[in-house]
Amino acid sequence: MSKLIHNPHDKTFRKAMSHPSVARDIFEQSLSEEVKQLIDFKEMHIEKDTFVDETYRYELSDLIYRVKLKNGGTGYIYLLCEHLSQAKPQMAFSLLSYQIKMMKAHLEKGYDKLPLVFPIVLYHGKAAYKEPTDIYACFEHPDLAHKYFLKPHGLIDLSKLEDEEILKYQWASVMELIFKHVFERDVLPVFEKLAESGIFDRIVEEGGSHYVLDMVYYTINAAEVSDPERFKKVFEQQQDIGERVMTIFQQFEHQKEQAMQQGMQQGIQQGKINHAYEMARRMLTDNESFEKIARYTGLSIEEIKTLR
């Protein structure tokens, strides 16, 4: 018997769940009592968004219900219907990725805080559902996941660290000190401090010449160096990179000069274009023909018509 409806699971699911009474029964059946006490089910709206990848559109259907929370704010119930004969592996992880996409979409609508998202899976496969519903059970080490996953992230706030504290970390101190002071009027004292501490010498001895040169290149492009000659002297004693620092400066000066010349040429060209447009406007005011204006200004007929 041929199929009369393309993807009948999805169409039937969406049509049935558009009835508020069906949706409320599903939520009553699946949500915990604690969650149900949080939600005002009188204020419930179906969103147009979908977060199922196109690859899985025949196997999965999703609906998003925007709800009001009784204590204020907006929440979402995310209902995913699985049309597979067997449950999709790592469904809990897929749900987590969909929830994150929903949160991102919520922020893009102008909200400044993340919403609560309550996920539900409706499964109608042939075999019993055996996949974990707990995201932690998807990890190779669930006990460690419970301990470390979704905990506050690590933070290095350079603005609150003294330079002396940063200098303790050797290799990382070069990048951290430069990042900390890159927006100041002059970053030269940072390099002098690093050189005096002997960190540059140690890094070069340990094979980190390219790392130091990368930070020099970054500094020249992103920061202010008050005295380039004094800056170069920082690396005079390090024969391995001293000459290369000089080369970086020379290349940068050459690029900067080329950019200035290009900018001047673009400015001159733009000035000519502006002059041509102004002349064309005056000639249009005098009711001159398009052909004559084009001949005098160098503009195309189409450009002149847009001015008109």
C-alpha positions as CSV (number, residue, x, y, z in Angstrom):
1,M,0.0,0.0,0.0
2,S,1.5,3.4,-1.0
3,K,1.8,6.2,1.5
4,L,-0.7,9.0,0.8
5,I,0.9,11.5,3.2
6,H,4.6,12.5,3.1
7,N,6.0,12.1,6.6
8,P,2.6,11.4,8.3
9,H,4.2,11.1,11.8
10,D,5.3,14.8,11.8
11,K,2.0,16.1,10.3
12,T,-0.2,14.2,12.7
13,F,2.0,15.1,15.7
14,R,1.9,18.8,14.9
15,K,-1.8,18.8,14.2
16,A,-2.7,17.0,17.4
17,M,-0.4,19.1,19.6
18,S,-1.9,22.3,18.2
19,H,-4.9,21.5,20.5
20,P,-4.3,23.1,23.9
21,S,-6.1,20.3,25.6
22,V,-3.8,17.6,24.1
23,A,-0.7,19.7,24.9
24,R,-1.9,20.2,28.6
25,D,-2.5,16.4,28.9
26,I,1.0,15.6,27.6
27,F,2.6,18.1,30.0
28,E,0.5,16.8,32.9
29,Q,1.6,13.3,32.1
30,S,5.4,14.0,31.7
31,L,6.4,17.0,33.8
32,S,7.2,16.6,37.5
33,E,4.9,18.1,40.0
34,E,7.5,20.6,41.0
35,V,7.9,21.9,37.4
36,K,4.1,22.0,36.9
37,Q,3.8,24.3,39.9
38,L,6.2,26.8,38.3
39,I,4.2,27.2,35.0
40,D,1.1,29.2,34.3
41,F,-0.5,26.9,31.6
42,K,-3.2,29.5,30.8
43,E,-0.4,31.5,29.0
44,M,0.9,29.0,26.5
45,H,1.8,29.8,22.9
46,I,3.4,27.6,20.1
47,E,6.5,29.1,18.6
48,K,7.4,28.8,14.9
49,D,11.0,27.7,15.5
50,T,12.3,24.2,15.0
51,F,15.7,23.0,16.1
52,V,15.8,19.5,14.6
53,D,18.6,19.2,11.9
54,E,17.3,18.7,8.4
55,T,19.1,15.3,8.4
56,Y,16.8,14.0,11.1
57,R,13.5,15.8,10.0
58,Y,11.8,12.5,9.0
59,E,12.9,10.8,12.3
60,L,12.2,13.6,14.7
61,S,9.7,16.3,15.2
62,D,9.8,19.2,17.7
63,L,7.4,21.8,19.0
64,I,8.2,24.7,21.3
65,Y,5.7,26.1,23.7
66,R,6.4,29.5,25.3
67,V,4.9,29.7,28.8
68,K,4.8,32.2,31.6
69,L,6.3,31.3,34.9
70,K,4.2,32.0,38.0
71,N,7.1,33.9,39.7
72,G,7.6,36.0,36.6
73,G,9.6,35.7,33.3
74,T,9.4,33.4,30.3
75,G,10.0,29.7,30.0
76,Y,9.8,27.1,27.3
77,I,8.5,23.5,27.1
78,Y,10.4,21.7,24.4
79,L,8.6,18.6,23.1
80,L,10.5,16.3,20.8
81,C,8.7,13.4,19.1
82,E,10.8,10.4,18.1
83,H,9.5,8.5,15.1
84,L,12.1,5.7,15.1
85,S,11.6,2.0,15.6
86,Q,14.4,2.2,18.2
87,A,15.4,5.1,20.4
88,K,18.1,7.4,19.0
89,P,21.4,7.0,20.9
90,Q,22.6,9.9,23.0
91,M,19.2,11.5,22.9
92,A,19.8,13.3,26.1
93,F,22.9,15.0,24.5
94,S,20.8,16.0,21.4
95,L,18.2,17.5,23.7
96,L,20.9,19.5,25.5
97,S,22.1,20.9,22.1
98,Y,18.5,21.9,21.2
99,Q,18.0,23.6,24.5
100,I,21.2,25.7,24.0
101,K,19.9,26.7,20.5
102,M,16.6,27.7,22.1
103,M,18.4,29.8,24.7
104,K,20.5,31.5,22.0
105,A,17.3,32.3,20.0
106,H,15.7,33.7,23.1
107,L,18.7,36.1,23.7
108,E,18.6,37.1,20.0
109,K,15.0,38.3,20.6
110,G,16.3,41.0,23.0
111,Y,16.3,39.2,26.3
112,D,19.4,39.6,28.5
113,K,18.9,36.4,30.7
114,L,18.7,32.8,29.8
115,P,15.2,31.1,30.0
116,L,14.3,27.9,31.7
117,V,13.7,25.1,29.1
118,F,11.8,22.0,30.1
119,P,12.5,19.1,27.6
120,I,10.1,16.2,26.9
121,V,10.5,13.3,24.5
122,L,7.4,11.5,23.1
123,Y,8.6,8.1,21.8
124,H,6.5,5.6,19.8
125,G,9.1,3.1,18.6
126,K,8.6,-0.7,18.5
127,A,11.2,-1.5,21.1
128,A,11.2,-0.2,24.7
129,Y,13.1,3.1,25.3
130,K,16.5,2.1,26.7
131,E,18.5,5.3,26.2
132,P,19.4,7.4,29.3
133,T,17.2,10.4,30.0
134,D,19.9,11.9,32.3
135,I,22.7,13.8,30.4
136,Y,25.2,12.6,33.0
137,A,24.6,9.0,32.0
138,C,25.9,9.8,28.5
139,F,29.4,10.5,29.8
140,E,32.2,8.0,29.9
141,H,32.6,8.9,33.6
142,P,29.2,9.9,35.0
143,D,30.6,10.5,38.5
144,L,33.2,13.0,37.3
145,A,30.6,14.6,35.0
146,H,28.3,15.2,38.1
147,K,31.2,16.8,39.8
148,Y,32.6,19.0,37.1
149,F,30.1,19.5,34.2
150,L,28.0,22.7,34.2
151,K,30.0,24.1,37.1
152,P,31.3,27.7,37.2
153,H,34.0,28.1,34.6
154,G,37.6,28.9,35.4
155,L,38.6,32.6,35.2
156,I,41.9,34.5,34.9
157,D,41.0,38.2,35.3
158,L,44.2,40.0,34.3
159,S,42.8,43.3,35.4
160,K,42.9,42.1,39.0
161,L,46.3,40.4,39.0
162,E,49.5,42.3,39.9
163,D,52.3,42.0,37.3
164,E,54.5,40.3,39.9
165,E,51.9,37.6,40.3
166,I,51.6,37.1,36.5
167,L,55.4,36.8,36.2
168,K,55.4,33.6,38.2
169,Y,54.0,31.7,35.2
170,Q,57.0,32.1,32.9
171,W,55.8,31.3,29.3
172,A,52.2,32.4,29.9
173,S,53.4,35.6,31.6
174,V,54.6,37.0,28.3
175,M,51.1,36.8,26.7
176,E,49.2,37.7,29.9
177,L,51.3,40.8,30.6
178,I,51.1,42.1,27.0
179,F,47.3,41.4,27.0
180,K,46.9,43.2,30.3
181,H,48.7,46.3,29.2
182,V,48.0,46.3,25.4
183,F,45.4,49.2,25.6
184,E,47.7,51.5,27.6
185,R,49.4,54.5,26.2
186,D,52.8,52.7,25.9
187,V,53.4,48.9,26.2
188,L,57.2,49.3,26.1
189,P,57.7,49.1,29.9
190,V,56.1,45.6,29.8
191,F,58.8,44.3,27.5
192,E,61.5,45.9,29.6
193,K,60.1,44.2,32.7
194,L,59.9,40.8,31.0
195,A,63.5,41.2,29.7
196,E,64.8,42.2,33.2
197,S,63.2,39.2,34.7
198,G,65.1,36.9,32.3
199,I,61.9,35.3,31.0
200,F,62.7,36.0,27.4
201,D,66.1,34.3,27.8
202,R,64.6,31.2,29.4
203,I,61.9,30.9,26.7
204,V,64.4,31.3,23.9
205,E,66.7,28.7,25.5
206,E,63.7,26.3,25.7
207,G,62.9,26.7,22.0
208,G,60.3,29.4,22.2
209,S,61.8,31.9,19.8
210,H,58.7,31.8,17.5
211,Y,56.4,32.4,20.5
212,V,58.3,35.5,21.5
213,L,58.4,36.8,17.9
214,D,54.6,36.2,17.6
215,M,54.0,38.4,20.7
216,V,56.3,41.1,19.3
217,Y,54.4,41.1,16.0
218,Y,51.1,41.2,17.9
219,T,52.3,44.2,20.0
220,I,53.5,46.2,17.0
221,N,50.2,45.8,15.3
222,A,47.9,46.2,18.3
223,A,49.6,48.5,20.8
224,E,51.5,51.8,21.0
225,V,55.3,51.7,21.2
226,S,56.6,55.1,22.2
227,D,60.2,54.5,21.2
228,P,60.9,51.8,18.6
229,E,64.7,52.0,19.0
230,R,64.4,51.5,22.7
231,F,62.0,48.6,22.0
232,K,64.6,46.9,19.8
233,K,67.3,47.2,22.4
234,V,65.2,44.9,24.6
235,F,66.2,42.1,22.3
236,E,69.8,43.1,21.5
237,Q,71.4,40.6,23.8
238,Q,69.3,37.7,22.3
239,Q,71.2,36.9,19.1
240,D,68.7,34.3,18.1
241,I,65.8,36.7,17.7
242,G,67.3,40.2,17.8
243,E,67.7,40.5,14.1
244,R,64.3,39.0,13.4
245,V,62.7,41.7,15.7
246,M,64.4,44.3,13.6
247,T,63.0,42.6,10.4
248,I,59.5,42.6,11.9
249,F,59.7,46.4,12.6
250,Q,61.0,47.1,9.1
251,Q,58.2,45.0,7.5
252,F,55.6,46.7,9.7
253,E,56.9,50.2,8.8
254,H,56.8,49.2,5.1
255,Q,53.2,47.9,5.4
256,K,52.1,51.0,7.3
257,E,53.6,53.3,4.6
258,Q,51.9,51.3,1.8
259,A,48.6,51.5,3.7
260,M,48.9,55.2,4.0
261,Q,49.7,55.6,0.3
262,Q,46.7,53.4,-0.6
263,G,44.5,55.4,1.7
264,M,45.5,58.6,0.2
265,Q,44.9,57.3,-3.3
266,Q,41.5,56.0,-2.3
267,G,40.7,59.4,-0.8
268,I,41.8,61.2,-4.0
269,Q,39.7,58.8,-6.1
270,Q,36.7,59.3,-3.8
271,G,37.1,63.0,-4.1
272,K,37.0,62.8,-7.9
273,I,33.8,60.7,-7.7
274,N,32.2,63.1,-5.3
275,H,33.1,66.0,-7.6
276,A,31.6,64.2,-10.6
277,Y,28.3,63.6,-8.7
278,E,28.1,67.2,-7.6
279,M,28.7,68.4,-11.2
280,A,26.0,65.9,-12.4
281,R,23.5,67.2,-9.9
282,R,24.0,70.8,-11.0
283,M,23.7,69.8,-14.7
284,L,20.5,67.9,-13.9
285,T,19.1,71.0,-12.3
286,D,19.8,72.8,-15.5
287,N,17.9,70.1,-17.4
288,E,21.0,68.9,-19.4
289,S,20.6,65.6,-21.2
290,F,21.9,62.4,-19.7
291,E,24.3,61.9,-22.6
292,K,25.9,65.3,-22.1
293,I,26.2,64.8,-18.3
294,A,27.9,61.4,-18.9
295,R,30.3,63.0,-21.3
296,Y,31.4,65.7,-18.9
297,T,31.4,63.8,-15.7
298,G,32.5,60.3,-16.7
299,L,29.5,58.8,-14.9
300,S,27.3,56.1,-16.5
301,I,23.7,56.9,-17.6
302,E,22.5,54.5,-14.9
303,E,24.4,56.4,-12.2
304,I,23.0,59.7,-13.4
305,K,19.5,58.3,-13.4
306,T,19.8,57.3,-9.7
307,L,20.9,60.9,-8.9
308,R,17.8,62.2,-10.6
